[in-house]
Amino acid sequence: MPYERFAPLFERTDAELQDAGVRRMTVNEKPGFPCRVSLVDADVGDTVLLLSFAHHDVDSPYRAAGPIFVRRGAKTARPAVGEIPVMLRHRLLSVRAYDAAAMLVDAEIVQGSELEAAVERLFGDRSVSYLHIHNAKPGCYNCSVVRA
């Protein structure tokens, strides 16, 4: 996700953020605050925003929004084909597979260390167009995966 989409929020006061349902926080542990822009865990002392984000903004019963963290000044991640961000490797993940009509086709719960195999299995079904990866316990959205 492009940081520019969230940058103006960092200029708002805490009261303005709260009115918009957003919370400014200072990171107090690592890992624990995964940034959805940079796809890295924020460092202790970093400023992050916690906000609701429509991560599956589609015309489908599977339309969804959920909480995400964004770090101040984050650089937009651009993983290479087949690259798994470190942020995902140490978490329990829910991987959801969708078809071109944004309908759920399949889903798996995997340890982040096993994510490559899950991605391969799910994309083995030719009807799968894309995947969404969430943290399995809190349910927060992490990222989407598209076919190369």
C-alpha positions in Angstrom: 0.0 0.0 0.0 1.3 3.5 -0.8 2.4 5.5 2.3 1.0 8.6 0.7 -2.5 7.3 1.3 -1.9 7.5 5.1 0.7 10.3 5.5 -1.9 13.1 6.0 -3.3 11.2 9.1 0.1 11.7 10.9 -0.5 15.5 10.7 -3.8 15.3 12.6 -4.1 15.9 16.3 -4.9 12.9 18.6 -8.4 14.3 19.1 -8.9 14.5 15.3 -7.6 11.0 14.9 -9.9 9.7 17.6 -12.9 11.3 16.0 -12.0 9.4 12.8 -11.6 6.1 14.7 -7.8 6.1 14.5 -5.3 5.8 17.3 -1.7 7.1 17.4 0.6 4.8 19.4 4.2 4.5 20.4 5.7 1.1 19.8 6.7 -0.6 23.1 7.6 -4.1 21.8 9.0 -5.8 18.8 7.6 -7.7 17.2 4.0 -6.6 17.8 3.3 -3.7 15.5 3.5 -5.0 11.9 3.4 -2.1 9.4 1.1 -2.8 6.4 3.0 -0.2 4.2 6.6 -1.4 4.7 5.8 -5.0 5.6 8.2 -4.8 8.5 7.7 -4.9 12.3 8.0 -1.3 13.7 10.9 -0.6 16.1 10.4 0.2 19.7 9.9 4.0 20.0 8.4 4.3 16.5 5.1 6.1 16.0 2.3 4.1 14.4 -1.3 4.7 13.6 -3.9 1.9 14.2 -6.8 2.3 11.9 -9.5 0.3 10.2 -8.7 -0.4 6.5 -11.0 -1.8 3.8 -8.6 -4.4 2.6 -11.1 -6.3 0.5 -13.1 -3.5 -1.0 -15.1 -5.7 -3.5 -18.6 -6.3 -4.6 -18.9 -9.6 -2.9 -20.2 -11.1 0.4 -16.5 -11.3 1.3 -16.0 -7.5 1.4 -14.0 -6.8 4.5 -12.2 -4.2 6.6 -10.0 -4.6 9.6 -7.3 -3.1 11.8 -3.8 -2.3 10.4 -0.7 -0.5 11.7 1.1 2.1 9.6 4.5 3.5 10.7 5.3 7.2 10.3 7.5 7.7 7.3 7.2 4.1 6.1 8.5 3.2 2.7 6.2 1.2 0.5 7.3 -2.5 0.3 8.0 -3.9 -3.1 8.8 -7.6 -2.5 10.4 -9.5 -5.4 8.5 -12.3 -7.0 8.5 -15.2 -4.5 9.9 -13.1 -1.6 8.3 -13.5 1.8 8.7 -10.5 4.1 10.4 -11.4 7.4 7.4 -9.8 9.2 5.3 -12.8 8.1 7.8 -15.6 9.0 7.2 -15.6 12.8 3.4 -15.3 12.9 0.6 -17.8 12.8 -1.2 -16.8 9.6 -4.6 -17.2 8.0 -4.2 -17.4 4.2 -7.5 -16.9 2.2 -7.8 -17.7 -1.5 -10.2 -15.8 -3.7 -11.4 -16.2 -7.3 -11.8 -13.5 -9.9 -15.3 -12.7 -8.6 -13.9 -12.1 -5.1 -15.5 -15.3 -3.7 -13.6 -17.4 -1.2 -12.3 -20.6 -2.8 -10.1 -22.0 0.1 -8.3 -21.0 3.2 -5.5 -22.4 5.4 -3.9 -21.6 8.8 -0.1 -21.9 8.7 3.0 -20.9 10.5 4.8 -18.1 8.7 7.8 -20.4 8.2 5.5 -22.6 6.0 3.9 -19.8 4.0 5.7 -20.5 0.7 4.2 -24.1 0.6 0.7 -22.8 1.4 0.9 -20.2 -1.3 2.0 -22.8 -3.8 -0.8 -25.2 -2.7 -3.5 -22.5 -2.9 -2.3 -21.2 -6.3 -2.3 -24.8 -7.5 -6.0 -24.3 -7.9 -6.3 -22.4 -11.2 -9.5 -20.7 -10.1 -7.6 -18.8 -7.4 -6.8 -15.3 -8.5 -5.3 -13.8 -5.3 -4.6 -14.5 -1.7 -5.1 -12.4 1.5 -2.8 -13.0 4.5 -4.0 -12.2 8.0 -2.6 -12.7 11.4 -4.6 -15.8 12.5 -5.0 -14.8 16.2 -5.9 -11.1 16.1 -7.2 -11.3 12.6 -5.4 -8.2 11.3 -4.8 -7.9 7.6 -1.2 -8.2 6.4 -1.1 -8.2 2.7 -2.3 -9.6 -0.6 -0.5 -12.0 -2.9 -1.1 -12.1 -6.6 0.1 -14.5 -9.3 3.4 -13.5 -10.8 
